[in-house]
Amino acid sequence: MRYNSRTLGSRAISANIGYQGYNIPDTKMGRRSGDNREKVLALVEQIKYLHQEMNRLRQADSLQASTANELAQLQESLEDAIAKVVHYVRPRISEVIRRRVSHQQDAEDILQEVLISVVEQLWNNPEAIRSFFSWVDHVAINKVCEHYRKTQRQLPADVESDLRAIESLLEDEETDSILERTPSPDPPIDTVAICRDLLSRVRKCLQAALSKDEYTVLDLRFKGHSHEEVAVLMQRKATWVRQTYKRALSKAAAAIALDPDIVTNEEIEEAIERCQRSENPEDRLTEAELSVLRDTLLAHPRKLPRWHQIDLFREACLKMLKHIQIPNISGTVDLYS
């Protein structure tokens, strides 16, 4: 692979693979990160579609003038989509690298190598990318490892640990037994409107009930990140993420169950009945849990548990909410399964 003097980001390099260079300004890490994440994922799906259409046209028996024009338009759209992806992920990659490489020039060189790898993969074989952000983090940390090996310096333990964690994620992405996301057919428009309203209430409820760290961990887990990947993104240990997630999930369940605008009395009663009919004894409510639910959720109006009943109340709410359809804070309607 040869590189010429076109620009990719702030450095004068670009892969000579048939697309124009991009002069992409740097942006600060974290700026509209939630919106940017959704944009990137949408762009990656668009890139996969464009790549498939281009391959379909190239495999045609005869390349007519109209087909050639269509192919050129698809290529232009592909170039534009890749440029946008690079624009959005550049700050993230830069942050990942600079936290692990102290020398600024070395970090900048590694950044350009990662960007080239991202562009080449998106241009040549985007279908091979299963989890885009996990893959990008893996490429970045792998390039950091290569840098330490080339300079014959000892690889920091945290970098090696990060690489193993993300490699494990890419090999076998972790799923959670409480919130396992499954795709579903597109619902009717009126159902979507109701779900959006309910989602807004859930977000406000959880923002009031959880700390900033707890909300962030819960949001990242709901978006499909494993405990290990969240640890890498938040620069924390995986054990801290697991503990925070468990605490946040139980607090979230309690807060949701106490809000009559989110869960109705009928849904609570039905969920309790389903719990008690469960074939797994561990999923059934104990007498103590039933008692605390009678005193809180089944009271009119609902009441907060007493201080010494908080942990018991949260565990009971977790069991009960497995049987109620609730939108998670990432915007997808799921079953607590």
C-alpha positions, 0 to 999 in steps of 0.5 A: 500500500502506497501513501501520497501527500493528500491529507487525512486529518492534520497530517500529510498522509492518505491511502492511495486506494482511489478516494480523495484526501480529507482535510478534517478539522479536529474536535474536542473529545466528548462534544455531543458524543451521544449524538455523534455515536448514533451518527457514526453507527448510521454512517457505518451502515450506510457505508456497508450498503454503498459497498454492497451496491458497488460490488453488485454493479461491478459484477454486472455482465456489461458495464454500460454508461448509465451503470458507470455513472451510478458507480461513480455516484456511489463511490462519491457517496462512499468517500463522503460517508468515510470522511464523516466517520473519520471526522467523528471518531478522530477525537475518540481515537486521539483520547484513547492513544494520548492516555497511553502514550505520553510523547505528543509526536508519537501519539500523533503518528499512531493516530494517523496510522489508526485513521488509515486503518479505519479508512482502509477497512471501511473502503475495502471490507466494511462488512467485516466490522461487527461492533464498530466502536469496539473494533476502533478501540482495538485498532487504536490500542493494538497500534499503541502496543506495536509502537512500544514493541518497535521502540523496544520499550516495556509495554505498560500493564494497563495497555496490555490489559486494555488490549486483552479486554477488547479482544475478548469483547470482539471474540465473544461479546458479553450479554447481560441476563437482565437486559438482553437486547433482541431485535423486533419488527418496527412498531406502529407510529402511534406505538412509537409516540407512546414509547418515546414519551415513556422513554423521556419519563424513564430518563428523567426518573433515572437521572434523578435517582442515579449518580452521574457515574451510575447513569453513565455505566447504565447507559453504556451497558444498555448500548451494548458495551460489556463491563470490560469495554466500559472500564476501558472507556471510563478509565476504571477497573472492570470490578468497579464497573460491575459493582456500579452497574449492579448498584445502578440497575437495582436503584433504577428498578426501584425508581421506575417501580415507584413512578406511577407514570411509568408503571401502572398498578395493574402492571405491578400486580400482573408482574408479581403474579408472573414472578410467583408462577416462575419455574425457577425458585430464585425468580420468585418473590420471598415472603419478605419481598412480597411484604415490602411490595405490599407496603410500598408499590401496592399501597395507595398512593405508593410509598417509599420503603423504610431505610432498613428495607431499601436493599430488599425493596430493590431486589424485589423490584428487579425480579418484578420488572423482568416481567414488564416492558420498559424502554431503556435509557438508550432509546430501545424498547426491550423486555427485562428478560 
